[in-house]
Amino acid sequence: MPTARQALLDAALRALDDGPWRTVRMIDVATLAGVSRQTLYNEFGTKGGLAGALLRRAADGYLAGVDRALTAPAPDRPAAVALWTVRAARQDALVKALLTGHWAEGLPRPDRQQGSRGRTGGRPPPAPGELLTLVRDRMAAVSPEGTAGRCEIALRLALSCVIVPVPGDDATDSRALHLVREASRTAGAGQAAAGRAGLSGPSRTAGGRSPR
């Protein structure tokens, strides 16, 4: 059975389906969840706190999907993460906004100060660069040496497919996968060549230091 907090977040999403966030009223969310308005305020403090919690849950759901994708065999991890990213962004406008930083009209927007004011667990939703770093760190934690770099390339390519979608839902997955696999093979070949040349990283400057 969902907790009051979960029920309120689900209700807020249903209210958002019916109209833009600016028209969503706290009393309507509480009524949809079947709890008192005071319970809603106790959980989130303000409407901004509720918005932050919605976005945090969307980010956490996306990252949980990344973790599932990373259980694929090592050679398939870049494609699995990329495919999940494309699908998650297509299915959830909040995930797409969190990944790209483009907030479509009517969506709740992050308040970077809300974490210190509202009851959202003290964690504002991640900015796009922060979200990318979280995914990259998860990749690095489970990937053999060299694979994490290919995963990041695959993720950035997936984000380009999110920003400029391949026409047609059925075509999106197969074409995005093809692009990701080709890019991963190219990156892998480049890293192998760098290794044969005696370089320890995927990219080095003439001075022997990684570019920053």
Steps between C-alpha positions, in 0.01 A plus 500: 500500500649837405597745771332841522806653335490257208125550460546878493774480236285271287209740540717797401597318180135430421416865559787598269353277229181707517661841469818708533679509831408863565132400518553204736366582845622341822144429612433312175812286549399418856148410390628273221729325750222460754686683777460832676657816371691523828660163426614634165656806660658286770669288233616769257464837666414696185399444141864555412592220739249273330647588158852427623392161635332413169817583309720316750283189461522525121881524521520208743279289272723577203814409696341175617446414134866579430597254774283233337656572160846459650424139589535418129819323386793743481504541119128587497499751788550816292212404270279396793550829683448699181182313410357548850584872486318546169197304619480664842514850351234409243266359764542764772514874429655562843789264425553666162512843666742380767732352237495792257428805714216597265180551698191475284213735575285374786762290680611559859848649508779438749565752773869469590431658841207275585713224648586721797145629550254226414447146621655326196769305680744790467586403141413728210455316169826466306588736218570332163877501553460354848271228369751411229773477764287269714446269203867510405600410857263202498650388171854531633412301812390191307696523175844362423772749420419682178131409488389796712634739237304325228192511723531878536532540124191282456309702758583831335395359165173380654439850634541636148225259391285629787551864395455431128286183487525255214163522318257224595492321835565157346804626314646691792624203701658306214667803341622635832641159587678484165657842557605409854656170400693660217625776731594246769700293252678812376577610855621153590732493200635844591567395858672183383724705270581737786591202716736365232659844483570485873235747616316414820186710435253532215640840400828675572652832414846536358625573850373164626218641709131432454314804362265670743 
